[in-house]
Amino acid sequence: MEEHLQGRIKLHDGRYLAYKERGVPKDDAKFTIVLVHGFGSSKDMNFNVSQVYTDPLFP
């Protein structure tokens, strides 16, 4: 997987929300997975997804 985009958006209350996109190019992607993390982690951490969740996506 390769990293494609990193940035931030401004929320209506003035705070910023940072994000990082990873994976295959958008034109090749068949699914979108959004990962929301807590205060003890960051967008820069790697999160592994169990095959229990990915196997049904790729029969």
PDB file of N, CA, C, O and CB in Angstrom:
ATOM      1  N   MET A   1       0.835  -1.178   0.000  1.00  0.00           N
ATOM      2  CA  MET A   1       0.000   0.000   0.000  1.00  0.00           C
ATOM      3  C   MET A   1       0.878   1.239   0.000  1.00  0.00           C
ATOM      4  O   MET A   1       1.965   1.247   0.578  1.00  0.00           O
ATOM      5  CB  MET A   1      -0.949  -0.001   1.206  1.00  0.00           C
ATOM      6  N   GLU A   2       0.408   2.251  -0.634  1.00  0.00           N
ATOM      7  CA  GLU A   2       1.161   3.484  -0.652  1.00  0.00           C
ATOM      8  C   GLU A   2       0.318   4.618  -0.092  1.00  0.00           C
ATOM      9  O   GLU A   2      -0.911   4.594  -0.154  1.00  0.00           O
ATOM     10  CB  GLU A   2       1.631   3.807  -2.067  1.00  0.00           C
ATOM     11  N   GLU A   3       0.994   5.593   0.445  1.00  0.00           N
ATOM     12  CA  GLU A   3       0.318   6.748   1.017  1.00  0.00           C
ATOM     13  C   GLU A   3       0.005   7.730  -0.100  1.00  0.00           C
ATOM     14  O   GLU A   3       0.865   8.011  -0.935  1.00  0.00           O
ATOM     15  CB  GLU A   3       1.182   7.418   2.123  1.00  0.00           C
ATOM     16  N   HIS A   4      -1.206   8.252  -0.125  1.00  0.00           N
ATOM     17  CA  HIS A   4      -1.608   9.135  -1.210  1.00  0.00           C
ATOM     18  C   HIS A   4      -1.776  10.587  -0.806  1.00  0.00           C
ATOM     19  O   HIS A   4      -1.330  11.484  -1.521  1.00  0.00           O
ATOM     20  CB  HIS A   4      -2.872   8.651  -1.790  1.00  0.00           C
ATOM     21  N   LEU A   5      -2.410  10.830   0.325  1.00  0.00           N
ATOM     22  CA  LEU A   5      -2.763  12.196   0.652  1.00  0.00           C
ATOM     23  C   LEU A   5      -2.775  12.387   2.154  1.00  0.00           C
ATOM     24  O   LEU A   5      -3.182  11.500   2.904  1.00  0.00           O
ATOM     25  CB  LEU A   5      -4.115  12.563   0.056  1.00  0.00           C
ATOM     26  N   GLN A   6      -2.334  13.529   2.574  1.00  0.00           N
ATOM     27  CA  GLN A   6      -2.346  13.879   3.988  1.00  0.00           C
ATOM     28  C   GLN A   6      -2.707  15.348   4.074  1.00  0.00           C
ATOM     29  O   GLN A   6      -2.227  16.158   3.281  1.00  0.00           O
ATOM     30  CB  GLN A   6      -0.965  13.581   4.680  1.00  0.00           C
ATOM     31  N   GLY A   7      -3.538  15.689   5.018  1.00  0.00           N
ATOM     32  CA  GLY A   7      -3.913  17.090   5.138  1.00  0.00           C
ATOM     33  C   GLY A   7      -4.793  17.324   6.341  1.00  0.00           C
ATOM     34  O   GLY A   7      -4.822  16.529   7.281  1.00  0.00           O
ATOM     35  N   ARG A   8      -5.507  18.429   6.293  1.00  0.00           N
ATOM     36  CA  ARG A   8      -6.439  18.732   7.367  1.00  0.00           C
ATOM     37  C   ARG A   8      -7.558  19.592   6.812  1.00  0.00           C
ATOM     38  O   ARG A   8      -7.398  20.293   5.813  1.00  0.00           O
ATOM     39  CB  ARG A   8      -5.728  19.439   8.546  1.00  0.00           C
ATOM     40  N   ILE A   9      -8.697  19.519   7.491  1.00  0.00           N
ATOM     41  CA  ILE A   9      -9.842  20.336   7.122  1.00  0.00           C
ATOM     42  C   ILE A   9     -10.252  21.148   8.343  1.00  0.00           C
ATOM     43  O   ILE A   9     -10.074  20.713   9.481  1.00  0.00           O
ATOM     44  CB  ILE A   9     -11.026  19.457   6.598  1.00  0.00           C
ATOM     45  N   LYS A  10     -10.799  22.321   8.098  1.00  0.00           N
ATOM     46  CA  LYS A  10     -11.236  23.188   9.191  1.00  0.00           C
ATOM     47  C   LYS A  10     -12.700  22.894   9.494  1.00  0.00           C
ATOM     48  O   LYS A  10     -13.547  22.911   8.601  1.00  0.00           O
ATOM     49  CB  LYS A  10     -11.034  24.695   8.832  1.00  0.00           C
ATOM     50  N   LEU A  11     -12.986  22.626  10.755  1.00  0.00           N
ATOM     51  CA  LEU A  11     -14.347  22.352  11.201  1.00  0.00           C
ATOM     52  C   LEU A  11     -15.090  23.664  11.449  1.00  0.00           C
ATOM     53  O   LEU A  11     -14.474  24.725  11.550  1.00  0.00           O
ATOM     54  CB  LEU A  11     -14.338  21.484  12.479  1.00  0.00           C
ATOM     55  N   HIS A  12     -16.411  23.582  11.546  1.00  0.00           N
ATOM     56  CA  HIS A  12     -17.223  24.796  11.700  1.00  0.00           C
ATOM     57  C   HIS A  12     -16.913  25.579  12.976  1.00  0.00           C
ATOM     58  O   HIS A  12     -17.167  26.782  13.039  1.00  0.00           O
ATOM     59  CB  HIS A  12     -18.684  24.430  11.687  1.00  0.00           C
ATOM     60  N   ASP A  13     -16.371  24.911  13.987  1.00  0.00           N
ATOM     61  CA  ASP A  13     -16.055  25.602  15.248  1.00  0.00           C
ATOM     62  C   ASP A  13     -14.617  26.131  15.283  1.00  0.00           C
ATOM     63  O   ASP A  13     -14.161  26.616  16.319  1.00  0.00           O
ATOM     64  CB  ASP A  13     -16.278  24.657  16.426  1.00  0.00           C
ATOM     65  N   GLY A  14     -13.906  26.041  14.159  1.00  0.00           N
ATOM     66  CA  GLY A  14     -12.563  26.593  14.075  1.00  0.00           C
ATOM     67  C   GLY A  14     -11.437  25.597  14.310  1.00  0.00           C
ATOM     68  O   GLY A  14     -10.280  25.891  14.007  1.00  0.00           O
ATOM     69  N   ARG A  15     -11.758  24.419  14.848  1.00  0.00           N
ATOM     70  CA  ARG A  15     -10.723  23.405  15.048  1.00  0.00           C
ATOM     71  C   ARG A  15     -10.387  22.754  13.714  1.00  0.00           C
ATOM     72  O   ARG A  15     -11.123  22.890  12.737  1.00  0.00           O
ATOM     73  CB  ARG A  15     -11.180  22.336  16.077  1.00  0.00           C
ATOM     74  N   TYR A  16      -9.263  22.045  13.692  1.00  0.00           N
ATOM     75  CA  TYR A  16      -8.852  21.332  12.490  1.00  0.00           C
ATOM     76  C   TYR A  16      -8.910  19.831  12.718  1.00  0.00           C
ATOM     77  O   TYR A  16      -8.656  19.350  13.823  1.00  0.00           O
ATOM     78  CB  TYR A  16      -7.441  21.752  12.066  1.00  0.00           C
ATOM     79  N   LEU A  17      -9.244  19.103  11.674  1.00  0.00           N
ATOM     80  CA  LEU A  17      -9.261  17.646  11.698  1.00  0.00           C
ATOM     81  C   LEU A  17      -8.230  17.163  10.683  1.00  0.00           C
ATOM     82  O   LEU A  17      -8.369  17.403   9.483  1.00  0.00           O
ATOM     83  CB  LEU A  17     -10.697  17.075  11.381  1.00  0.00           C
ATOM     84  N   ALA A  18      -7.198  16.483  11.172  1.00  0.00           N
ATOM     85  CA  ALA A  18      -6.146  15.973  10.288  1.00  0.00           C
ATOM     86  C   ALA A  18      -6.529  14.590   9.778  1.00  0.00           C
ATOM     87  O   ALA A  18      -7.215  13.834  10.465  1.00  0.00           O
ATOM     88  CB  ALA A  18      -4.780  15.922  11.023  1.00  0.00           C
ATOM     89  N   TYR A  19      -6.083  14.266   8.573  1.00  0.00           N
ATOM     90  CA  TYR A  19      -6.378  12.958   7.989  1.00  0.00           C
ATOM     91  C   TYR A  19      -5.201  12.482   7.160  1.00  0.00           C
ATOM     92  O   TYR A  19      -4.331  13.258   6.767  1.00  0.00           O
ATOM     93  CB  TYR A  19      -7.650  13.016   7.127  1.00  0.00           C
ATOM     94  N   LYS A  20      -5.201  11.180   6.907  1.00  0.00           N
ATOM     95  CA  LYS A  20      -4.205  10.567   6.038  1.00  0.00           C
ATOM     96  C   LYS A  20      -4.919   9.479   5.243  1.00  0.00           C
ATOM     97  O   LYS A  20      -5.614   8.641   5.816  1.00  0.00           O
ATOM     98  CB  LYS A  20      -2.987   9.983   6.861  1.00  0.00           C
ATOM     99  N   GLU A  21      -4.749   9.493   3.943  1.00  0.00           N
ATOM    100  CA  GLU A  21      -5.323   8.458   3.083  1.00  0.00           C
ATOM    101  C   GLU A  21      -4.230   7.466   2.731  1.00  0.00           C
ATOM    102  O   GLU A  21      -3.097   7.847   2.439  1.00  0.00           O
ATOM    103  CB  GLU A  21      -5.953   9.071   1.794  1.00  0.00           C
ATOM    104  N   ARG A  22      -4.585   6.183   2.764  1.00  0.00           N
ATOM    105  CA  ARG A  22      -3.643   5.111   2.416  1.00  0.00           C
ATOM    106  C   ARG A  22      -4.354   4.097   1.540  1.00  0.00           C
ATOM    107  O   ARG A  22      -5.583   4.050   1.490  1.00  0.00           O
ATOM    108  CB  ARG A  22      -3.065   4.426   3.693  1.00  0.00           C
ATOM    109  N   GLY A  23      -3.571   3.293   0.856  1.00  0.00           N
ATOM    110  CA  GLY A  23      -4.147   2.201   0.086  1.00  0.00           C
ATOM    111  C   GLY A  23      -3.891   2.337  -1.399  1.00  0.00           C
ATOM    112  O   GLY A  23      -2.987   3.051  -1.832  1.00  0.00           O
ATOM    113  N   VAL A  24      -4.697   1.646  -2.159  1.00  0.00           N
ATOM    114  CA  VAL A  24      -4.573   1.673  -3.614  1.00  0.00           C
ATOM    115  C   VAL A  24      -5.094   3.011  -4.134  1.00  0.00           C
ATOM    116  O   VAL A  24      -5.812   3.708  -3.417  1.00  0.00           O
ATOM    117  CB  VAL A  24      -5.349   0.486  -4.264  1.00  0.00           C
ATOM    118  N   PRO A  25      -4.747   3.381  -5.362  1.00  0.00           N
ATOM    119  CA  PRO A  25      -5.276   4.622  -5.928  1.00  0.00           C
ATOM    120  C   PRO A  25      -6.809   4.634  -5.913  1.00  0.00           C
ATOM    121  O   PRO A  25      -7.446   3.589  -6.044  1.00  0.00           O
ATOM    122  CB  PRO A  25      -4.761   4.811  -7.362  1.00  0.00           C
ATOM    123  N   LYS A  26      -7.386   5.817  -5.754  1.00  0.00           N
ATOM    124  CA  LYS A  26      -8.849   5.943  -5.652  1.00  0.00           C
ATOM    125  C   LYS A  26      -9.569   5.310  -6.835  1.00  0.00           C
ATOM    126  O   LYS A  26     -10.637   4.723  -6.661  1.00  0.00           O
ATOM    127  CB  LYS A  26      -9.241   7.407  -5.547  1.00  0.00           C
ATOM    128  N   ASP A  27      -9.005   5.418  -8.032  1.00  0.00           N
ATOM    129  CA  ASP A  27      -9.650   4.850  -9.218  1.00  0.00           C
ATOM    130  C   ASP A  27      -9.712   3.326  -9.169  1.00  0.00           C
ATOM    131  O   ASP A  27     -10.578   2.722  -9.803  1.00  0.00           O
ATOM    132  CB  ASP A  27      -8.913   5.289 -10.470  1.00  0.00           C
ATOM    133  N   ASP A  28      -8.807   2.702  -8.425  1.00  0.00           N
ATOM    134  CA  ASP A  28      -8.771   1.246  -8.315  1.00  0.00           C
ATOM    135  C   ASP A  28      -9.523   0.724  -7.094  1.00  0.00           C
ATOM    136  O   ASP A  28      -9.823  -0.467  -7.017  1.00  0.00           O
ATOM    137  CB  ASP A  28      -7.342   0.775  -8.263  1.00  0.00           C
ATOM    138  N   ALA A  29      -9.828   1.596  -6.147  1.00  0.00           N
ATOM    139  CA  ALA A  29     -10.447   1.174  -4.883  1.00  0.00           C
ATOM    140  C   ALA A  29     -11.881   0.703  -5.096  1.00  0.00           C
ATOM    141  O   ALA A  29     -12.648   1.314  -5.841  1.00  0.00           O
ATOM    142  CB  ALA A  29     -10.423   2.321  -3.866  1.00  0.00           C
ATOM    143  N   LYS A  30     -12.226  -0.393  -4.429  1.00  0.00           N
ATOM    144  CA  LYS A  30     -13.587  -0.917  -4.485  1.00  0.00           C
ATOM    145  C   LYS A  30     -14.345  -0.613  -3.199  1.00  0.00           C
ATOM    146  O   LYS A  30     -15.575  -0.665  -3.175  1.00  0.00           O
ATOM    147  CB  LYS A  30     -13.567  -2.425  -4.740  1.00  0.00           C
ATOM    148  N   PHE A  31     -13.618  -0.297  -2.132  1.00  0.00           N
ATOM    149  CA  PHE A  31     -14.218  -0.040  -0.832  1.00  0.00           C
ATOM    150  C   PHE A  31     -13.506   1.126  -0.163  1.00  0.00           C
ATOM    151  O   PHE A  31     -12.359   1.442  -0.479  1.00  0.00           O
ATOM    152  CB  PHE A  31     -14.162  -1.298   0.059  1.00  0.00           C
ATOM    153  N   THR A  32     -14.205   1.750   0.758  1.00  0.00           N
ATOM    154  CA  THR A  32     -13.615   2.788   1.596  1.00  0.00           C
ATOM    155  C   THR A  32     -13.753   2.360   3.041  1.00  0.00           C
ATOM    156  O   THR A  32     -14.841   1.994   3.486  1.00  0.00           O
ATOM    157  CB  THR A  32     -14.289   4.173   1.353  1.00  0.00           C
ATOM    158  N   ILE A  33     -12.669   2.403   3.767  1.00  0.00           N
ATOM    159  CA  ILE A  33     -12.690   2.094   5.196  1.00  0.00           C
ATOM    160  C   ILE A  33     -12.244   3.354   5.919  1.00  0.00           C
ATOM    161  O   ILE A  33     -11.162   3.880   5.656  1.00  0.00           O
ATOM    162  CB  ILE A  33     -11.764   0.858   5.551  1.00  0.00           C
ATOM    163  N   VAL A  34     -13.075   3.834   6.828  1.00  0.00           N
ATOM    164  CA  VAL A  34     -12.748   5.017   7.619  1.00  0.00           C
ATOM    165  C   VAL A  34     -12.403   4.549   9.020  1.00  0.00           C
ATOM    166  O   VAL A  34     -13.203   3.875   9.669  1.00  0.00           O
ATOM    167  CB  VAL A  34     -13.931   6.049   7.638  1.00  0.00           C
ATOM    168  N   LEU A  35     -11.232   4.899   9.481  1.00  0.00           N
ATOM    169  CA  LEU A  35     -10.779   4.514  10.813  1.00  0.00           C
ATOM    170  C   LEU A  35     -10.770   5.753  11.697  1.00  0.00           C
ATOM    171  O   LEU A  35     -10.091   6.736  11.404  1.00  0.00           O
ATOM    172  CB  LEU A  35      -9.366   3.853  10.763  1.00  0.00           C
ATOM    173  N   VAL A  36     -11.529   5.691  12.775  1.00  0.00           N
ATOM    174  CA  VAL A  36     -11.561   6.783  13.745  1.00  0.00           C
ATOM    175  C   VAL A  36     -10.833   6.297  14.990  1.00  0.00           C
ATOM    176  O   VAL A  36     -11.184   5.258  15.549  1.00  0.00           O
ATOM    177  CB  VAL A  36     -13.041   7.230  14.078  1.00  0.00           C
ATOM    178  N   HIS A  37      -9.830   7.032  15.425  1.00  0.00           N
ATOM    179  CA  HIS A  37      -9.036   6.605  16.574  1.00  0.00           C
ATOM    180  C   HIS A  37      -9.302   7.511  17.771  1.00  0.00           C
ATOM    181  O   HIS A  37      -9.876   8.591  17.632  1.00  0.00           O
ATOM    182  CB  HIS A  37      -7.537   6.604  16.228  1.00  0.00           C
ATOM    183  N   GLY A  38      -8.883   7.063  18.929  1.00  0.00           N
ATOM    184  CA  GLY A  38      -9.069   7.819  20.162  1.00  0.00           C
ATOM    185  C   GLY A  38      -7.909   8.751  20.448  1.00  0.00           C
ATOM    186  O   GLY A  38      -7.035   8.943  19.603  1.00  0.00           O
ATOM    187  N   PHE A  39      -7.899   9.330  21.637  1.00  0.00           N
ATOM    188  CA  PHE A  39      -6.870  10.298  22.006  1.00  0.00           C
ATOM    189  C   PHE A  39      -5.501   9.666  22.221  1.00  0.00           C
ATOM    190  O   PHE A  39      -4.493  10.372  22.188  1.00  0.00           O
ATOM    191  CB  PHE A  39      -7.283  11.024  23.249  1.00  0.00           C
ATOM    192  N   GLY A  40      -5.439   8.367  22.439  1.00  0.00           N
ATOM    193  CA  GLY A  40      -4.163   7.710  22.700  1.00  0.00           C
ATOM    194  C   GLY A  40      -3.400   7.312  21.456  1.00  0.00           C
ATOM    195  O   GLY A  40      -2.378   6.635  21.563  1.00  0.00           O
ATOM    196  N   SER A  41      -3.861   7.710  20.275  1.00  0.00           N
ATOM    197  CA  SER A  41      -3.196   7.333  19.033  1.00  0.00           C
ATOM    198  C   SER A  41      -3.247   8.512  18.065  1.00  0.00           C
ATOM    199  O   SER A  41      -3.745   9.584  18.408  1.00  0.00           O
ATOM    200  CB  SER A  41      -3.857   6.070  18.405  1.00  0.00           C
ATOM    201  N   SER A  42      -2.729   8.305  16.855  1.00  0.00           N
ATOM    202  CA  SER A  42      -2.727   9.393  15.878  1.00  0.00           C
ATOM    203  C   SER A  42      -2.901   8.844  14.472  1.00  0.00           C
ATOM    204  O   SER A  42      -2.854   7.634  14.252  1.00  0.00           O
ATOM    205  CB  SER A  42      -1.427  10.208  15.974  1.00  0.00           C
ATOM    206  N   LYS A  43      -3.102   9.752  13.522  1.00  0.00           N
ATOM    207  CA  LYS A  43      -3.263   9.365  12.123  1.00  0.00           C
ATOM    208  C   LYS A  43      -1.998   8.744  11.555  1.00  0.00           C
ATOM    209  O   LYS A  43      -2.042   8.083  10.517  1.00  0.00           O
ATOM    210  CB  LYS A  43      -3.661  10.565  11.293  1.00  0.00           C
ATOM    211  N   ASP A  44      -0.873   8.953  12.227  1.00  0.00           N
ATOM    212  CA  ASP A  44       0.403   8.443  11.742  1.00  0.00           C
ATOM    213  C   ASP A  44       0.699   7.016  12.181  1.00  0.00           C
ATOM    214  O   ASP A  44       1.705   6.441  11.767  1.00  0.00           O
ATOM    215  CB  ASP A  44       1.502   9.336  12.202  1.00  0.00           C
ATOM    216  N   MET A  45      -0.151   6.442  13.004  1.00  0.00           N
ATOM    217  CA  MET A  45       0.047   5.057  13.441  1.00  0.00           C
ATOM    218  C   MET A  45      -0.468   4.107  12.363  1.00  0.00           C
ATOM    219  O   MET A  45      -1.358   4.458  11.588  1.00  0.00           O
ATOM    220  CB  MET A  45      -0.674   4.792  14.798  1.00  0.00           C
ATOM    221  N   ASN A  46       0.090   2.918  12.321  1.00  0.00           N
ATOM    222  CA  ASN A  46      -0.403   1.886  11.408  1.00  0.00           C
ATOM    223  C   ASN A  46      -1.412   1.029  12.150  1.00  0.00           C
ATOM    224  O   ASN A  46      -1.159   0.586  13.270  1.00  0.00           O
ATOM    225  CB  ASN A  46       0.765   1.014  10.849  1.00  0.00           C
ATOM    226  N   PHE A  47      -2.543   0.802  11.527  1.00  0.00           N
ATOM    227  CA  PHE A  47      -3.585  -0.019  12.112  1.00  0.00           C
ATOM    228  C   PHE A  47      -3.797  -1.232  11.215  1.00  0.00           C
ATOM    229  O   PHE A  47      -4.040  -1.087  10.017  1.00  0.00           O
ATOM    230  CB  PHE A  47      -4.905   0.787  12.295  1.00  0.00           C
ATOM    231  N   ASN A  48      -3.708  -2.406  11.783  1.00  0.00           N
ATOM    232  CA  ASN A  48      -3.919  -3.630  11.024  1.00  0.00           C
ATOM    233  C   ASN A  48      -5.386  -4.019  11.089  1.00  0.00           C
ATOM    234  O   ASN A  48      -6.038  -3.861  12.122  1.00  0.00           O
ATOM    235  CB  ASN A  48      -3.027  -4.771  11.556  1.00  0.00           C
ATOM    236  N   VAL A  49      -5.894  -4.527   9.982  1.00  0.00           N
ATOM    237  CA  VAL A  49      -7.281  -4.974   9.911  1.00  0.00           C
ATOM    238  C   VAL A  49      -7.278  -6.493   9.849  1.00  0.00           C
ATOM    239  O   VAL A  49      -6.558  -7.082   9.042  1.00  0.00           O
ATOM    240  CB  VAL A  49      -8.024  -4.357   8.675  1.00  0.00           C
ATOM    241  N   SER A  50      -8.066  -7.118  10.684  1.00  0.00           N
ATOM    242  CA  SER A  50      -8.148  -8.572  10.735  1.00  0.00           C
ATOM    243  C   SER A  50      -8.755  -9.129   9.452  1.00  0.00           C
ATOM    244  O   SER A  50      -9.622  -8.502   8.844  1.00  0.00           O
ATOM    245  CB  SER A  50      -8.968  -9.017  11.945  1.00  0.00           C
ATOM    246  N   GLN A  51      -8.294 -10.313   9.045  1.00  0.00           N
ATOM    247  CA  GLN A  51      -8.856 -10.983   7.876  1.00  0.00           C
ATOM    248  C   GLN A  51     -10.320 -11.328   8.077  1.00  0.00           C
ATOM    249  O   GLN A  51     -11.044 -11.529   7.102  1.00  0.00           O
ATOM    250  CB  GLN A  51      -8.069 -12.242   7.561  1.00  0.00           C
ATOM    251  N   VAL A  52     -10.769 -11.401   9.317  1.00  0.00           N
ATOM    252  CA  VAL A  52     -12.188 -11.653   9.595  1.00  0.00           C
ATOM    253  C   VAL A  52     -13.040 -10.589   8.902  1.00  0.00           C
ATOM    254  O   VAL A  52     -14.142 -10.879   8.436  1.00  0.00           O
ATOM    255  CB  VAL A  52     -12.464 -11.661  11.133  1.00  0.00           C
ATOM    256  N   TYR A  53     -12.535  -9.373   8.836  1.00  0.00           N
ATOM    257  CA  TYR A  53     -13.277  -8.275   8.221  1.00  0.00           C
ATOM    258  C   TYR A  53     -12.994  -8.138   6.731  1.00  0.00           C
ATOM    259  O   TYR A  53     -13.875  -7.735   5.972  1.00  0.00           O
ATOM    260  CB  TYR A  53     -12.947  -6.981   8.917  1.00  0.00           C
ATOM    261  N   THR A  54     -11.787  -8.463   6.306  1.00  0.00           N
ATOM    262  CA  THR A  54     -11.452  -8.266   4.898  1.00  0.00           C
ATOM    263  C   THR A  54     -11.863  -9.429   4.006  1.00  0.00           C
ATOM    264  O   THR A  54     -12.145  -9.214   2.827  1.00  0.00           O
ATOM    265  CB  THR A  54      -9.982  -8.037   4.762  1.00  0.00           C
ATOM    266  N   ASP A  55     -11.908 -10.650   4.523  1.00  0.00           N
ATOM    267  CA  ASP A  55     -12.270 -11.807   3.693  1.00  0.00           C
ATOM    268  C   ASP A  55     -13.631 -11.657   3.010  1.00  0.00           C
ATOM    269  O   ASP A  55     -13.739 -11.979   1.827  1.00  0.00           O
ATOM    270  CB  ASP A  55     -12.272 -13.059   4.538  1.00  0.00           C
ATOM    271  N   PRO A  56     -14.678 -11.182   3.703  1.00  0.00           N
ATOM    272  CA  PRO A  56     -15.968 -11.027   3.018  1.00  0.00           C
ATOM    273  C   PRO A  56     -15.936  -9.992   1.890  1.00  0.00           C
ATOM    274  O   PRO A  56     -16.788 -10.026   1.002  1.00  0.00           O
ATOM    275  CB  PRO A  56     -17.029 -10.637   4.019  1.00  0.00           C
ATOM    276  N   LEU A  57     -14.975  -9.084   1.914  1.00  0.00           N
ATOM    277  CA  LEU A  57     -14.879  -8.067   0.873  1.00  0.00           C
ATOM    278  C   LEU A  57     -14.282  -8.610  -0.415  1.00  0.00           C
ATOM    279  O   LEU A  57     -14.513  -8.063  -1.493  1.00  0.00           O
ATOM    280  CB  LEU A  57     -14.054  -6.906   1.363  1.00  0.00           C
ATOM    281  N   PHE A  58     -13.516  -9.684  -0.301  1.00  0.00           N
ATOM    282  CA  PHE A  58     -12.832 -10.259  -1.454  1.00  0.00           C
ATOM    283  C   PHE A  58     -13.137 -11.747  -1.560  1.00  0.00           C
ATOM    284  O   PHE A  58     -12.282 -12.578  -1.255  1.00  0.00           O
ATOM    285  CB  PHE A  58     -11.315 -10.029  -1.358  1.00  0.00           C
ATOM    286  N   PRO A  59     -14.352 -12.088  -1.990  1.00  0.00           N
ATOM    287  CA  PRO A  59     -14.740 -13.525  -2.042  1.00  0.00           C
ATOM    288  C   PRO A  59     -13.934 -14.321  -3.052  1.00  0.00           C
ATOM    289  O   PRO A  59     -14.148 -15.524  -3.202  1.00  0.00           O
ATOM    290  CB  PRO A  59     -16.216 -13.659  -2.380  1.00  0.00           C
TER     291      PRO A  59
END
